[in-house]
Amino acid sequence: MRRLSLLGVAVAGALSACDFNLVPYPKVDVPYTVAPNRITCTASTFQGQSCLLIKRGEETLWRELEPPFIGGFTHEIGFRYRLLVSEQFVPPVTTYTLKQVLEKTPDATTALPGQP
């Protein structure tokens, strides 16, 4: 019984010495389309704040992107953007960084979540 408890202590000590967040996931570059308008966030954590509407990659429907948005990108209402965004998952969050503005086009339409 004593050997089993010593083994448990040794395993627990070894695991506690590990930092599972030392190695982030690789960065991935993804094309984004950003809508010309913003909406009020619906996620409980960000309720009442302003959210961007995006289409990631080949997505066809608009969806919310909550703050802190895309590092290095400043959204101007009235313009639709095509961006190249670098995504990196570093547990527990994904960070988004602007790599390149591919296109910035004046657009007076209003996008809605879940709509094409």
C-alpha positions as CSV (number, residue, x, y, z in Angstrom):
1,M,0.0,0.0,0.0
2,R,2.9,2.3,0.8
3,R,4.4,1.8,-2.6
4,L,1.1,2.7,-4.3
5,S,0.9,6.0,-2.4
6,L,4.5,6.8,-3.1
7,L,3.9,6.1,-6.8
8,G,0.8,8.5,-6.7
9,V,2.9,11.2,-5.1
10,A,5.7,10.8,-7.7
11,V,3.2,10.9,-10.6
12,A,1.4,14.0,-9.1
13,G,4.7,15.7,-8.6
14,A,5.8,15.0,-12.2
15,L,2.6,16.3,-13.6
16,S,2.6,19.4,-11.6
17,A,6.1,20.2,-12.8
18,C,4.8,20.1,-16.4
19,D,3.5,23.3,-18.0
20,F,1.1,22.2,-20.7
21,N,0.8,25.8,-22.1
22,L,4.5,26.2,-22.9
23,V,4.1,25.1,-26.5
24,P,1.4,27.0,-28.3
25,Y,-0.4,25.5,-31.3
26,P,1.0,26.5,-34.7
27,K,-0.2,29.8,-36.3
28,V,-2.6,29.4,-39.1
29,D,-3.3,32.1,-41.7
30,V,-7.0,32.3,-42.6
31,P,-8.8,34.7,-45.0
32,Y,-11.6,36.7,-43.2
33,T,-14.4,38.8,-44.6
34,V,-15.4,41.6,-42.2
35,A,-18.9,43.1,-42.5
36,P,-19.3,46.9,-42.9
37,N,-21.4,47.1,-39.7
38,R,-21.0,46.0,-36.1
39,I,-23.7,44.6,-33.8
40,T,-24.3,44.4,-30.1
41,C,-22.7,41.2,-28.8
42,T,-25.1,38.4,-27.8
43,A,-22.6,36.3,-25.9
44,S,-23.2,36.6,-22.1
45,T,-19.6,37.6,-21.4
46,F,-19.7,40.5,-23.9
47,Q,-23.4,41.5,-23.7
48,G,-23.8,45.2,-24.5
49,Q,-20.4,45.5,-26.2
50,S,-19.8,46.0,-29.9
51,C,-19.0,42.9,-32.0
52,L,-17.6,42.5,-35.5
53,L,-19.4,40.2,-38.0
54,I,-17.1,37.9,-39.9
55,K,-17.0,35.1,-42.3
56,R,-13.9,32.9,-41.8
57,G,-12.4,31.1,-44.8
58,E,-15.2,29.7,-47.0
59,E,-18.0,30.3,-44.5
60,T,-21.2,31.6,-46.1
61,L,-23.0,33.0,-43.0
62,W,-22.0,36.0,-40.8
63,R,-21.0,35.3,-37.2
64,E,-19.9,37.4,-34.3
65,L,-16.3,38.0,-33.3
66,E,-16.1,39.2,-29.8
67,P,-13.5,41.6,-28.4
68,P,-10.5,41.8,-28.4
69,F,-11.1,41.4,-32.2
70,I,-8.0,41.2,-34.5
71,G,-4.8,42.7,-33.3
72,G,-3.5,45.4,-35.6
73,F,-6.9,45.9,-37.4
74,T,-9.0,49.0,-37.1
75,H,-12.6,48.5,-38.4
76,E,-14.2,51.5,-40.1
77,I,-18.0,51.3,-40.3
78,G,-19.2,51.4,-43.9
79,F,-16.4,49.3,-45.4
80,R,-16.3,45.6,-46.1
81,Y,-12.9,44.1,-45.6
82,R,-11.1,41.0,-46.9
83,L,-8.2,40.2,-44.5
84,L,-5.5,37.6,-44.0
85,V,-5.6,36.8,-40.3
86,S,-3.0,34.8,-38.3
87,E,-4.8,32.6,-35.7
88,Q,-3.0,31.0,-32.9
89,F,-4.6,28.9,-30.1
90,V,-2.7,29.3,-26.9
91,P,-4.8,27.6,-24.3
92,P,-7.3,28.7,-23.2
93,V,-7.8,31.4,-25.9
94,T,-7.3,31.9,-29.7
95,T,-5.4,35.1,-30.7
96,Y,-6.1,36.9,-34.0
97,T,-3.5,39.1,-35.6
98,L,-3.8,41.0,-38.9
99,K,-1.3,39.8,-41.5
100,Q,-2.6,41.8,-44.5
101,V,-5.6,43.9,-45.6
102,L,-6.4,42.2,-49.0
103,E,-9.3,44.5,-49.9
104,K,-11.3,47.5,-48.4
105,T,-14.5,48.3,-50.2
106,P,-17.2,50.9,-49.4
107,D,-20.4,49.1,-48.5
108,A,-23.7,50.5,-47.2
109,T,-25.4,47.1,-46.6
110,T,-26.2,45.8,-43.1
111,A,-25.1,42.3,-42.2
112,L,-26.8,40.1,-39.6
113,P,-25.6,37.0,-37.8
114,G,-26.6,33.8,-39.5
115,Q,-27.4,35.5,-42.8
116,P,-25.5,35.2,-46.0
